[in-house]
Amino acid sequence: MPVTSLRMPSARPPEVAKIKIKSQIKSQIKSQIKSQIKSCAGFEEVGQRHLCQR
């Protein structure tokens, strides 16, 4: 019986893993930006200077 692939059948190809990691990083960055906007909104209304206002 010839061996067609040394990779396990349950393993993902590296291209799929890279795409999944990139999408996870993008979603983490988006959630961080959203949380920063929420935390800065109150400071901007009061008129205080905050780290978000550069």
MODELLER restraints for C-alpha pairs under 7 A, 6 or more apart:
rsr = mdl.restraints
at = mdl.atoms
rsr.add(forms.Gaussian(group=physical.xy_distance, feature=features.Distance(at['CA:40:A'], at['CA:52:A']), mean=6.30, stdev=0.5))
rsr.add(forms.Gaussian(group=physical.xy_distance, feature=features.Distance(at['CA:43:A'], at['CA:50:A']), mean=6.60, stdev=0.5))
